[in-house]
């Protein structure tokens, strides 16, 4: 199968030092529809930031409402597409998990034994709770939230690649390029689809 690169801007995961302290930035968070953008995630190993609902003050786990991968080091503007709406007043929790079983897929659910374990610090899971405010939602409306592609949710069926969520500040295109010998083949492309400003769900691109 051809390797490909989507050229619409996405929330960049910036790798830093492997000795970084594991933490989730409590500030600079924005909400756009079901997309949650966290200002910074710092981790000593590759893993996932996972969103959990909070009911009556209790984190609902192991069930989750969304996740995305990050790289070891400091990751700025990490966007997670939630399976549930997160309107103003909603409380949710973000938790770090390390990619511990080596399959590069987030695994953590009831009954599973081969899982991606939570990141621990001082004997407790690294977790940060947020309550959605009008300011968080306004930050996204003002365009301070970076455009993103949910690469963790890409599904491949034959010659069709389906992206679970793509967010962009303006109308444009999601374009697929091949990678040959480690280099992006541009300007030639192997598929594209139009996107609208805002959130775009289940975008299917035919690769040819």
C-alpha positions in Angstrom: 0.0 0.0 0.0 1.3 3.5 -0.9 2.4 5.7 2.0 0.7 9.0 1.9 0.9 12.5 3.4 -2.1 14.8 3.8 -1.1 18.4 3.2 -3.9 20.3 4.9 -2.3 21.9 8.0 -2.7 19.7 11.1 -2.0 20.1 14.8 1.8 19.5 14.8 3.2 17.1 17.4 6.6 18.5 18.2 9.1 16.0 19.7 11.3 17.1 22.5 13.7 15.6 25.0 13.0 12.1 26.1 13.6 13.1 29.7 10.6 15.5 29.7 8.3 15.6 32.6 4.9 14.0 31.9 2.2 16.7 32.1 -0.9 18.2 30.4 -1.0 22.0 30.1 -4.0 23.4 32.0 -4.1 26.6 30.0 -4.6 27.6 26.4 -7.4 25.2 25.6 -10.0 25.8 22.9 -13.2 24.0 21.9 -14.6 23.8 18.3 -17.6 21.6 18.0 -16.5 18.2 19.2 -12.8 19.1 18.8 -10.8 19.8 21.9 -7.4 21.4 21.5 -5.0 21.3 24.4 -2.3 23.9 24.5 0.5 21.5 25.4 1.2 17.9 26.3 4.7 16.9 27.5 5.7 13.2 27.8 8.8 11.1 28.3 7.5 8.4 25.8 5.3 8.2 22.8 1.6 7.7 23.7 -1.9 9.0 23.6 -3.9 11.8 25.2 -7.3 10.3 26.0 -10.5 12.2 26.8 -12.9 10.9 29.4 -16.3 12.1 30.4 -16.8 13.3 34.0 -20.1 12.4 35.7 -21.0 13.7 39.1 -17.4 14.6 39.7 -16.1 11.2 38.8 -13.9 10.4 35.8 -15.7 7.7 33.6 -13.0 5.2 32.8 -11.8 3.0 31.1 -14.4 4.1 28.6 -13.3 7.1 26.7 -14.8 9.7 24.3 -11.8 10.4 22.1 -8.0 10.1 21.8 -5.0 11.1 19.7 -1.4 10.1 19.5 1.5 12.2 20.6 5.3 11.9 20.5 7.8 11.9 23.3 8.8 15.5 24.2 6.7 18.7 24.1 3.7 18.6 21.9 1.9 21.9 21.2 -1.7 22.4 20.2 -2.8 18.7 20.5 -6.3 18.3 19.1 -8.6 15.4 20.0 -11.8 14.7 18.2 -14.4 13.8 20.8 -17.1 11.2 20.1 -19.5 13.4 22.2 -20.4 17.1 22.0 -18.6 19.3 24.6 -20.8 22.3 25.0 -20.2 25.1 27.5 -20.4 23.8 31.1 -19.3 20.3 30.2 -16.6 18.8 32.4 -14.2 16.2 30.9 -10.8 14.8 31.8 -7.7 14.4 29.7 -5.4 11.4 30.6 -2.0 10.4 29.3 -1.4 6.8 28.2 2.0 5.4 27.0 2.2 3.2 23.8 3.2 0.2 25.8 2.1 -2.8 23.7 4.0 -1.8 20.5 1.1 -1.9 18.0 0.7 1.9 17.6 -3.0 1.6 18.2 -4.7 2.9 21.3 -5.8 -0.1 23.4 -7.5 0.4 26.8 -11.0 -1.1 27.5 -12.8 -3.4 29.9 -11.7 -7.0 29.6 -8.4 -6.2 27.8 -5.1 -7.4 29.1 -2.7 -6.1 26.5 -3.3 -2.4 27.0 -1.6 1.0 26.6 -1.1 1.8 30.3 -1.8 5.2 31.9 1.2 7.4 32.5 2.0 7.5 36.2 3.6 10.3 38.3 4.0 10.2 42.1 1.8 7.1 42.2 -1.1 8.6 40.3 -2.3 8.7 36.7 -1.4 11.9 34.8 -4.8 13.5 34.3 -6.2 17.0 33.9 -9.8 18.0 34.3 -11.4 20.8 32.3 -14.7 22.5 32.4 -15.7 24.1 29.0 -16.1 27.9 29.2 -17.3 30.5 26.8 -13.7 31.8 26.5 -12.5 28.3 25.3 -15.2 28.3 22.6 -14.5 31.9 21.6 -10.8 31.1 21.2 -11.6 28.6 18.5 -14.1 30.9 16.8 -11.4 33.6 16.7 -9.2 31.3 14.8 -6.6 30.7 17.5 -7.2 26.9 17.2 -4.8 25.4 14.7 -6.3 23.4 11.7 -5.9 19.7 12.2 -6.4 16.3 10.6 -7.4 13.3 12.8 -4.7 11.0 11.4 -5.3 8.5 14.2 -8.8 7.8 12.8 -7.9 7.2 9.2 -9.7 4.1 7.7 -8.5 2.4 4.5 -10.9 0.4 2.3 -9.4 -0.6 -1.0 -8.5 2.7 -2.8 -10.5 4.9 -0.4 -9.0 6.6 2.6 -11.6 8.0 5.1 -10.5 10.7 7.6 -12.7 10.8 10.7 -12.3 14.5 11.2 -10.6 17.5 9.5 -10.7 21.0 10.9 -9.7 24.1 8.9 -10.2 27.8 9.2 -11.2 28.3 5.6 -12.6 26.4 2.6 -9.9 24.3 0.8 -8.8 20.8 -0.1 -7.4 17.8 1.7 -4.7 16.5 -0.7 -3.0 13.1 -0.6 0.7 12.8 -1.8 2.9 9.8 -2.1 6.3 9.5 -0.3 9.2 8.1 -2.3 12.6 7.5 -0.7 11.5 9.6 2.3 10.5 12.6 0.2 7.1 14.0 -0.5 6.1 13.9 -4.1 4.8 17.4 -4.9 3.1 19.1 -6.6 1.7 15.8 -8.1 -1.0 14.2 -5.9 -2.9 10.9 -5.9 -6.2 12.1 -4.5 -8.1 15.1 -3.0 -11.4 16.2 -1.6 -12.9 19.6 -0.8 -13.2 20.7 2.8 -15.3 23.5 4.3 -14.3 25.9 7.0 -14.8 24.4 10.4 -15.3 20.7 11.3 -15.5 18.1 8.5 -16.4 14.6 9.4 -15.8 11.3 7.6 -14.0 12.7 4.5 -13.5 10.0 1.9 -10.6 10.4 -0.6 -10.3 8.1 -3.6 -6.6 7.3 -4.2 -5.6 6.8 -7.7 
